[in-house]
């Protein structure tokens, strides 16, 4: 079982970097960091703020 504990610690160690990357993107309308990346109709990437609903690409 120690191996699974070590894996959990490693996974937890990865979370701050991932969370940090997400906080860099914020909604230009309301400033919220609650942003989802979505694929557009033509295959491009767009973003949608889950707080206010504003979308942009």
ABEGO torsion letter per residue (X at the ends): XAAAAAAAAAAAAAAAAAAAAAAABBBAAAGBABBBBBBBAAGBBBBBBAAAGBBBX
